[in-house]
Amino acid sequence: MGEGEIITGMLASAGRLDRELAGASGLSRERVKALLAEGAVTLDGKAASNPSAKVGGGETFAIALPPPTPLDAEAQDIPLDIVFEDEDLIVVDKPAGLVVHPAAGNLDGTLVNALLHHCAGRLSGINGTLRPGIVHRIDKDTSGLLVVAKSDAAHEGLARQFADHSIERTYLAVCAGHPRPAAGTIEARLGRSDANRKKMAVLSDTASRGKHAITHYRTIRALDGCALIECRLETGRTHQVRVHLASIGHPLLGDPVYGRDPKALRPLLKELHFARQALHAASLGFVHPVTGKRLVFEADLPADMAELIDRTGH
């Protein structure tokens, strides 16, 4: 199944149109909703656009997948730290400083450019061509594990797991101060800041915008003026760990957006040339969307974070 093709079939059961179409077509529910909005779906020969419409089962459907648009990004021979790869997906350990996909200000030299070279065109185009194969991302200055789809089947399967929050993601971070309690859960809605649209912020639980977000944290080691903590994401929102920790008074060291480094640690950070948020995507676990096998990957701390922890250790 690829972009530019037509998927046809019959709905197996009664329920919401978007849910039944997703089950019958193999596409994600979000993808189905987008295609309904684009007018790409017919039901019993008639155009369908309402995702919440009720169906009785037995209806025939046709979904026209739009052809991919030309890709502007160029393949570039950029070294990749590949943790795992097969015909359907690839897991990489991204270094801090590498942007995931091309955007204004970073039109090349990105992970996508590197993947286009490494995979020689064998990347999923389901998410459009600006971010081929990209199912999720981590910030430019965050290091660690990222899974990328090489086949459409893998892209759909991984997207479903991210949507239902069944992907296991653990981050290691160095935060300012020592959290009290040493372990806990931060549950706070996140959305764009009213003061600065480039930043995320904690919103009121009654806010009509934003998304529910949950981060579980535990202190691994108390350091001099800071702490090494482990954060397990129950949800995956933009800047989630950075905003959640800043909201409880313990921003990440080196974070230029959501925190201010403790005065006592600034000379050391300057000496180490540590100028990025101290955040590393250390583990990633999911069910292989094609083989059904459970996969778990781990990535060691990068040298800059390891040195920071060593220099602040008791």
Secondary structure, 3 states (H helix, E strand, C coil): CCCCCEEEEECCCCEEHHHHHHHHHCCCHHHHHHHHHCCCEEECCEECCCCCCEECCCCEEEEECCCCCCCCCCCCCCCCCEEEECCCEEEEEECCCCCCCCECCECCCCHHHHHHHHHCCCCCCCCCCCCCCECCCCCCCCEEEEEEECCHHHHHHHHHHHHCCCCEEEEEEEEECCCCCCEEEEECEEEECCCCCCCEEEECCCCCCCECCEEEEEEEEECCCEEEEEEEECCCCCCHHHHHHHHCCCCECCCCCCCCCCHHHHHHHHHCCCCCCCEEEEEEEEECCCCCCEEEEECCCCHHHHHHHHHHCC
